[in-house]
Amino acid sequence: MTAGAIIGILFIVCALALLIPGALATAGRLPGNSIVGLRVPEVRKDEGIWVQAHRIVGPYLIFGGAALAFGAAFSFIASGWLWLVPAVLAVLAVVACALGGNMGARAARLIDDARNADATNSTDATPAPAVNLDALRNAAREADQS
């Protein structure tokens, strides 16, 4: 086997390792697990946060997997300067995964913060004062007559 074939096969395996979870995450069907997915505390708190954060990460994983698939295609035929294409596509896949992970973790943090703010606002909120509409109408009527 040539070096191009070995690298191409590795790229294909890595592309599948990104494309399958990326498609599941984008569809909101990636089950909560400890192997694949974001590893931030906010994501582990609630299944809703898990789904929302991974819906954001999913397209980035798909993009990274597609970049590796194109890199695999080029690595089978690469020679000379053409090896630059698979290398650039591999770097692009890593950047896409890192960017997606960052965006997903930030989204999970924002969702968690918003839920915590809603929970504290609902328990700490003072009840609205009761208004006697009849007394208000009577006061308005008296003001109109004078």
C-alpha positions in Angstrom: 0.0 0.0 0.0 1.2 3.5 -0.8 1.3 6.3 1.7 -1.5 8.1 -0.2 -3.8 5.1 0.2 -3.1 4.8 3.9 -3.7 8.5 4.5 -6.8 8.3 2.3 -8.2 5.5 4.4 -7.4 7.3 7.6 -9.2 10.4 6.2 -12.2 8.3 5.3 -12.5 6.8 8.8 -12.1 10.2 10.4 -14.7 11.7 8.0 -17.2 9.1 8.9 -16.4 9.7 12.6 -17.4 13.3 12.1 -20.2 12.9 9.5 -22.4 10.4 11.4 -22.4 12.2 14.8 -22.8 15.5 12.9 -25.9 14.4 11.1 -27.4 13.0 14.3 -26.6 16.1 16.2 -28.0 18.4 13.5 -31.2 16.3 13.5 -31.4 16.5 17.3 -31.1 12.7 17.6 -27.7 12.4 19.1 -28.3 10.5 22.4 -26.7 11.8 25.5 -23.5 9.8 26.1 -20.0 10.2 27.6 -18.1 9.4 24.4 -19.3 11.7 21.6 -20.4 15.2 22.1 -19.6 18.3 24.1 -18.1 17.8 27.5 -19.1 20.9 29.3 -21.1 20.9 32.6 -24.0 22.9 31.2 -24.7 20.3 28.5 -24.9 17.5 31.1 -27.5 19.4 33.2 -30.5 19.0 30.9 -31.5 17.0 27.8 -32.9 20.2 26.2 -29.6 22.0 26.5 -27.8 18.9 25.1 -30.1 18.9 22.0 -29.9 22.6 21.4 -26.1 22.8 21.8 -25.5 19.8 19.6 -27.8 21.2 16.9 -25.4 24.1 16.7 -22.3 21.8 16.7 -23.7 19.4 14.1 -23.2 21.5 10.9 -19.6 22.2 11.9 -19.0 18.5 12.3 -20.6 17.8 8.9 -18.4 20.5 7.4 -15.3 19.0 9.0 -16.3 15.5 7.8 -16.8 16.8 4.3 -13.4 18.5 4.3 -11.8 15.2 5.4 -13.7 13.3 2.6 -12.4 15.7 0.0 -8.9 15.4 1.6 -9.2 11.6 1.2 -10.1 11.9 -2.5 -7.1 14.1 -3.1 -4.7 12.0 -1.0 -5.3 9.0 -3.3 -4.1 10.9 -6.3 -1.7 13.3 -4.6 1.9 13.8 -5.6 4.3 16.7 -5.2 2.6 20.0 -4.4 -0.9 18.3 -4.6 -0.2 17.0 -1.0 -0.8 20.5 0.2 -4.6 20.1 -0.5 -5.2 17.2 1.9 -3.1 19.0 4.5 -5.0 22.2 4.2 -8.3 20.3 4.3 -7.2 18.4 7.4 -6.4 21.7 9.1 -9.8 23.1 7.9 -11.6 20.1 9.5 -9.8 20.6 12.8 -10.7 24.3 12.8 -14.3 23.6 11.9 -14.6 21.1 14.8 -13.0 23.5 17.2 -15.2 26.4 16.1 -18.3 24.2 16.4 -17.3 23.0 19.8 -16.8 26.6 20.9 -20.1 27.8 19.5 -22.0 24.8 21.1 -20.4 25.3 24.5 -21.2 29.0 24.4 -24.8 28.3 23.4 -25.1 25.8 26.2 -23.8 28.4 28.6 -26.2 31.0 27.4 -29.2 28.7 27.5 -28.3 27.6 31.0 -27.8 31.1 32.2 -31.2 32.1 30.7 -32.9 29.2 32.4 -31.3 30.1 35.7 -32.3 33.7 35.3 -35.9 32.7 34.6 -35.9 30.4 37.6 -34.6 33.1 40.0 -36.9 35.8 38.5 -40.0 33.6 38.9 -39.2 32.8 42.6 -37.9 36.2 43.6 -40.6 38.3 41.8 -42.9 40.3 44.0 -46.6 39.8 43.1 -48.2 42.6 41.1 -50.2 44.9 43.3 -54.0 44.4 43.1 -55.9 47.3 41.4 -59.5 48.1 42.3 -60.9 49.0 38.9 -64.2 50.3 40.3 -62.4 52.8 42.5 -60.2 53.8 39.5 -63.4 54.4 37.3 -65.0 56.3 40.1 -62.0 58.6 40.5 -61.8 59.1 36.7 -65.5 60.0 36.6 -65.2 62.5 39.4 -62.2 64.1 37.7 -64.2 64.4 34.5 -67.1 66.1 36.3 -65.0 68.7 38.1 
